[in-house]
């Protein structure tokens, strides 16, 4: 049975997924000059083209050939949820049917995108929706890059991305090679032109990968998701810590600062009654004493089906004031996007489970296993 035209189109590769040398060979076979590669990529990366027909400085024949063999983007925007605070959460569909999330955050002077690096996550942080069903695979460089592009297409003609945070679904340093390949395009003059100093890579803590990133000499900002000041508590909150240890993680952060000169940020999600006590603040101050670091406190953004709560504003203020009294630079992240479940993984999980609930086969399996 022949494939429908729409299905055939969905199976075509996106241009950005095709290696440059392969695209060059494809163009050469059609007697097109090598500079066409740069023209095509410029239309996609800088001019936000959504079709080959819009690429008006390409010959009409070539545009038709491109449309017959490729898609402009290899991923698709499945859903966008917007809030009144300027946050947009995007569900991005991948060619294999899976999906990841990214978030566009707007403030007066910033347009920041938060992107994912894996489908799911293997780190198992107990408060996070991204890892509830484990990790399925790493994202390819173009799948990371295209999240930036989907976000830019929500901006006005005169707006540009100003910052990026790599702290969506997945552990970025577990997919470091593909992430760096994507960021090379994002930060290049022929790409999105974003300054490396305005890109923050957030990691739950893989010391060897932190040291490798430091040795590369790139100027990305590093944020370490600490969440607890002792091994006893962090082992409960961030299970991967059992293989790492708080002291080794902080030592890797010190190494990054020594090699790059970039101040390291320590992120700390505040969970009511678990890690938000003054004793935890005191131990955190002892752990980071004498270091030029930034502490980013994040009041918990509730996740459906997880039994964690957000501390009261009074408790957050107490925690913050204690750290500041010890000389630390502390920022309390303002919660954005709560009305659209902007915490990592929630939109994807709801979409995935909604599809499962709508499937007669899956509905039967659920009724046969009521305890799951």
Secondary structure in CASP SS format (residue, H / E / C, confidence):
PFRMAT SS
TARGET T0000
AUTHOR 0000-0000-0000
METHOD secondary structure of the structure
MODEL  1
X C 1.00
X C 1.00
X C 1.00
X C 1.00
X H 1.00
X H 1.00
X H 1.00
X H 1.00
X H 1.00
X H 1.00
X H 1.00
X C 1.00
X E 1.00
X E 1.00
X H 1.00
X H 1.00
X H 1.00
X C 1.00
X C 1.00
X H 1.00
X H 1.00
X H 1.00
X H 1.00
X H 1.00
X H 1.00
X H 1.00
X H 1.00
X H 1.00
X C 1.00
X C 1.00
X C 1.00
X C 1.00
X C 1.00
X C 1.00
X C 1.00
X H 1.00
X H 1.00
X H 1.00
X H 1.00
X H 1.00
X H 1.00
X H 1.00
X H 1.00
X H 1.00
X H 1.00
X C 1.00
X C 1.00
X C 1.00
X C 1.00
X C 1.00
X C 1.00
X H 1.00
X H 1.00
X H 1.00
X C 1.00
X C 1.00
X C 1.00
X C 1.00
X C 1.00
X H 1.00
X H 1.00
X H 1.00
X H 1.00
X H 1.00
X H 1.00
X H 1.00
X H 1.00
X H 1.00
X H 1.00
X E 1.00
X E 1.00
X C 1.00
X C 1.00
X C 1.00
X C 1.00
X E 1.00
X E 1.00
X E 1.00
X E 1.00
X E 1.00
X E 1.00
X E 1.00
X C 1.00
X C 1.00
X C 1.00
X C 1.00
X E 1.00
X E 1.00
X E 1.00
X E 1.00
X E 1.00
X E 1.00
X E 1.00
X C 1.00
X C 1.00
X C 1.00
X C 1.00
X C 1.00
X E 1.00
X E 1.00
X E 1.00
X E 1.00
X E 1.00
X E 1.00
X E 1.00
X E 1.00
X C 1.00
X C 1.00
X C 1.00
X C 1.00
X E 1.00
X E 1.00
X E 1.00
X E 1.00
X C 1.00
X C 1.00
X C 1.00
X E 1.00
X E 1.00
X E 1.00
X C 1.00
X C 1.00
X C 1.00
X C 1.00
X C 1.00
X C 1.00
X C 1.00
X C 1.00
X C 1.00
X C 1.00
X C 1.00
X C 1.00
X C 1.00
X C 1.00
X E 1.00
X E 1.00
X E 1.00
X E 1.00
X C 1.00
X C 1.00
X H 1.00
X H 1.00
X H 1.00
X H 1.00
X H 1.00
X H 1.00
X H 1.00
X H 1.00
X H 1.00
X H 1.00
X H 1.00
X H 1.00
X C 1.00
X C 1.00
X C 1.00
X C 1.00
X C 1.00
X C 1.00
X C 1.00
X C 1.00
X C 1.00
X C 1.00
X E 1.00
X E 1.00
X E 1.00
X E 1.00
X C 1.00
X C 1.00
X C 1.00
X C 1.00
X C 1.00
X H 1.00
X H 1.00
X H 1.00
X H 1.00
X H 1.00
X H 1.00
X H 1.00
X H 1.00
X H 1.00
X H 1.00
X H 1.00
X H 1.00
X H 1.00
X H 1.00
X H 1.00
X C 1.00
X C 1.00
X C 1.00
X C 1.00
X C 1.00
X C 1.00
X C 1.00
X C 1.00
X C 1.00
X H 1.00
X H 1.00
X H 1.00
X E 1.00
X E 1.00
X E 1.00
X E 1.00
X E 1.00
X C 1.00
X C 1.00
X C 1.00
X H 1.00
X H 1.00
X H 1.00
X H 1.00
X H 1.00
X H 1.00
X H 1.00
X H 1.00
X H 1.00
X H 1.00
X C 1.00
X C 1.00
X C 1.00
X C 1.00
X E 1.00
X E 1.00
X E 1.00
X E 1.00
X E 1.00
X C 1.00
X C 1.00
X C 1.00
X C 1.00
X C 1.00
X H 1.00
X H 1.00
X H 1.00
X H 1.00
X H 1.00
X H 1.00
X H 1.00
X C 1.00
X H 1.00
X H 1.00
X H 1.00
X H 1.00
X H 1.00
X C 1.00
X C 1.00
X H 1.00
X H 1.00
X H 1.00
X H 1.00
X H 1.00
X H 1.00
X H 1.00
X H 1.00
X H 1.00
X H 1.00
X H 1.00
X H 1.00
X H 1.00
X H 1.00
X H 1.00
X C 1.00
X C 1.00
X C 1.00
X E 1.00
X E 1.00
X E 1.00
X E 1.00
X E 1.00
X E 1.00
X E 1.00
X C 1.00
X C 1.00
X C 1.00
X C 1.00
X C 1.00
X C 1.00
X C 1.00
X H 1.00
X H 1.00
X H 1.00
X H 1.00
X H 1.00
X H 1.00
X H 1.00
X H 1.00
X H 1.00
X H 1.00
X C 1.00
X C 1.00
X C 1.00
X C 1.00
X C 1.00
X E 1.00
X E 1.00
X E 1.00
X E 1.00
X E 1.00
X E 1.00
X E 1.00
X C 1.00
X C 1.00
X C 1.00
X C 1.00
X C 1.00
X C 1.00
X C 1.00
X C 1.00
X C 1.00
X C 1.00
X C 1.00
X C 1.00
X C 1.00
X H 1.00
X H 1.00
X H 1.00
X H 1.00
X H 1.00
X H 1.00
X H 1.00
X H 1.00
X H 1.00
X H 1.00
X H 1.00
X H 1.00
X H 1.00
X C 1.00
X C 1.00
X C 1.00
X E 1.00
X E 1.00
X E 1.00
X E 1.00
X E 1.00
X C 1.00
X C 1.00
X C 1.00
X C 1.00
X H 1.00
X H 1.00
X H 1.00
X C 1.00
X C 1.00
X C 1.00
X C 1.00
X C 1.00
X H 1.00
X H 1.00
X H 1.00
X H 1.00
X H 1.00
X H 1.00
X H 1.00
X H 1.00
X H 1.00
X H 1.00
X H 1.00
X H 1.00
X H 1.00
X C 1.00
X H 1.00
X H 1.00
X H 1.00
X H 1.00
X H 1.00
X H 1.00
X H 1.00
X H 1.00
X H 1.00
X C 1.00
X C 1.00
X C 1.00
X C 1.00
END
